[in-house]
Amino acid sequence: MSLSDLASLGSFVNGFAVLISLIYLALQVSQTKRNQQIAIRHSRVSRIVELHVALADSAVAGAWLRGSGSPQEVTQTELGQFYNLCRALFFHFEDSFYQREEGLLNDDAFETVVAGVRLSARSPGWRAAWRIARPNFGGRFLDFMDKEVAGAAVEPPVDLSLEAWKVAFASEASRTSQTAPSADRYPEQTNQASKAG
């Protein structure tokens, strides 16, 4: 084997090694992007859970309910609580919007964001908070929010009253009792349940 043959073989091996390195790099970049998207989704879900846990606190829940739809009953302190919770949601929606714009949030996750905006914007209090907070935002997010808020304004507010919940509960309970398996169809489950009790 001549020196020129060895040089050709070396060039071939070198080219092959570069190709393998590029494939490995592409796989690493893809995995890094996937991990980044997972971290973003986790962060987004954590924010939403924290907001909902805050809303479940009795000191805040009343402010949220009165701020959403009972302006004659809301106190100045409750208004401050309500407005700041709304602003937290606005910033969450803005962050999610720009993550989507940058390709870091997939279509399914963004549909959840849009549904959240539309549901929230059915509340007159939430729309009033958006009107007040609107000058703090800009760009394409402002256009997106204005469009979604205007579309949701024609929908009736979500009824979060105890009475509405009782009606919904009764409806679901009746559906369950209508579709529940009878004891004679599944006697082994009924016998096991009575022994466990």
C-alpha positions in Angstrom: 0.0 0.0 0.0 1.5 3.3 -1.1 1.7 6.5 0.9 -1.0 8.1 -1.4 -3.3 5.1 -0.6 -2.8 5.6 3.1 -3.5 9.3 2.8 -6.7 8.6 0.9 -7.7 6.0 3.6 -6.9 8.6 6.3 -9.0 11.2 4.5 -11.9 8.7 4.3 -11.7 7.8 8.0 -11.4 11.5 8.9 -14.5 12.3 6.8 -16.4 9.4 8.4 -15.5 10.5 11.9 -16.7 14.1 11.1 -20.0 12.6 9.8 -20.5 10.6 13.0 -19.6 13.7 15.1 -22.2 15.8 13.2 -24.9 13.1 13.7 -24.1 12.9 17.4 -24.2 16.7 17.6 -27.6 16.8 15.9 -29.0 14.2 18.3 -27.6 16.2 21.3 -29.2 19.5 20.0 -32.5 17.7 19.5 -32.4 16.2 23.0 -31.4 19.6 24.5 -34.4 21.3 22.8 -36.7 18.5 24.1 -35.4 18.9 27.6 -35.8 22.6 27.4 -39.4 22.3 26.3 -40.1 19.8 29.2 -38.6 22.3 31.6 -40.7 25.1 30.2 -43.9 23.1 30.4 -43.1 22.1 34.0 -42.5 25.7 34.9 -45.7 26.8 33.3 -47.7 24.2 35.1 -46.1 25.0 38.4 -47.1 28.7 37.9 -50.7 27.8 37.2 -50.8 25.4 40.2 -49.4 28.1 42.5 -52.0 30.6 41.2 -54.8 28.1 41.8 -53.6 27.2 45.2 -53.5 30.9 46.0 -57.0 31.2 44.8 -58.1 28.4 47.0 -57.0 30.3 50.1 -60.0 31.5 51.9 -58.4 35.0 52.4 -58.2 35.3 48.6 -61.0 33.2 47.2 -63.6 35.8 48.3 -61.7 38.6 46.7 -61.4 36.6 43.5 -65.2 35.9 43.4 -66.2 39.4 44.3 -63.7 41.0 42.0 -64.8 38.8 39.1 -68.5 39.6 39.3 -69.7 41.6 42.3 -68.1 45.0 42.2 -70.7 46.4 44.7 -69.4 44.0 47.4 -65.6 44.1 46.8 -63.5 46.1 49.4 -60.4 48.1 48.4 -58.1 45.4 49.9 -60.0 42.7 48.0 -59.7 44.7 44.8 -55.9 44.9 45.3 -55.8 41.1 45.7 -58.0 40.5 42.7 -56.1 42.9 40.5 -52.7 41.4 41.4 -53.9 37.9 40.8 -55.2 39.1 37.4 -51.8 40.7 36.6 -50.1 37.4 37.6 -52.3 35.7 35.0 -51.6 38.3 32.4 -47.8 37.9 32.8 -48.3 34.1 32.7 -50.2 34.4 29.5 -47.6 36.8 28.0 -44.8 34.4 28.9 -46.6 31.5 27.3 -47.5 33.6 24.2 -43.8 34.5 23.6 -42.7 31.0 24.3 -45.1 29.9 21.5 -43.8 32.5 19.2 -40.2 31.3 19.8 -41.2 27.7 19.1 -40.7 26.6 22.7 -44.4 25.8 23.4 -46.2 23.3 21.2 -49.7 23.8 19.7 -51.5 21.7 22.2 -50.1 23.5 25.2 -50.8 26.9 23.6 -54.4 25.8 23.0 -54.7 25.4 26.7 -53.4 29.0 27.2 -55.9 30.3 24.7 -58.7 28.5 26.4 -57.6 29.9 29.8 -57.6 33.4 28.4 -61.1 33.0 26.9 -62.5 31.4 30.1 -61.0 34.1 32.3 -62.1 36.9 30.0 -65.8 35.9 30.3 -65.6 37.7 33.7 -66.4 41.4 33.6 -64.0 42.0 36.5 -61.2 40.3 34.7 -61.8 42.3 31.6 -61.8 45.5 33.7 -58.5 44.4 35.2 -57.1 43.8 31.7 -58.3 47.3 30.7 -56.3 48.8 33.6 -53.2 46.6 33.1 -53.2 46.8 29.3 -50.7 49.8 29.0 -48.1 47.6 30.7 -48.0 45.2 27.7 -47.2 45.6 24.0 -46.4 44.0 20.8 -48.1 41.0 19.3 -49.2 39.9 22.8 -51.3 43.0 23.2 -53.1 42.3 19.8 -53.6 38.6 20.8 -55.1 39.6 24.2 -57.3 42.3 22.8 -58.7 39.8 20.2 -59.4 37.1 22.7 -60.8 39.4 25.3 -63.2 41.0 22.8 -64.3 37.5 21.6 -65.0 36.3 25.2 -66.9 39.5 26.1 -69.9 38.3 24.2 -70.0 35.0 26.3 -71.9 35.0 29.6 -69.7 34.9 32.7 -69.0 31.6 34.2 -71.3 31.1 37.2 -69.1 30.1 40.2 -71.9 30.3 42.7 -72.6 27.5 45.2 -76.1 27.1 43.6 -74.6 26.6 40.1 -72.2 24.0 41.5 -75.0 22.2 43.3 -77.0 22.0 40.0 -74.0 20.7 38.1 -73.2 18.2 40.9 -76.8 16.9 40.9 -76.7 16.5 37.2 -73.4 14.6 37.3 -74.6 12.4 40.2 -77.7 11.5 38.3 -75.6 10.5 35.3 -73.4 8.3 37.5 -76.4 6.5 39.1 -77.9 6.0 35.6 -74.8 4.4 34.2 -73.5 2.6 37.4 -73.4 -1.2 37.0 -76.1 -3.0 38.8 -75.2 -5.4 41.6 -76.6 -8.4 39.8 -74.4 -7.8 36.8 -71.2 -7.8 38.8 -72.0 -9.8 42.0 -68.3 -10.6 42.7 -67.5 -6.8 43.0 -70.5 -6.2 45.2 -69.5 -9.1 47.5 -65.9 -7.9 47.7 -67.0 -4.3 48.4 -69.3 -5.5 51.2 -66.5 -7.6 52.7 -64.1 -4.6 52.6 -66.5 -2.4 54.3 
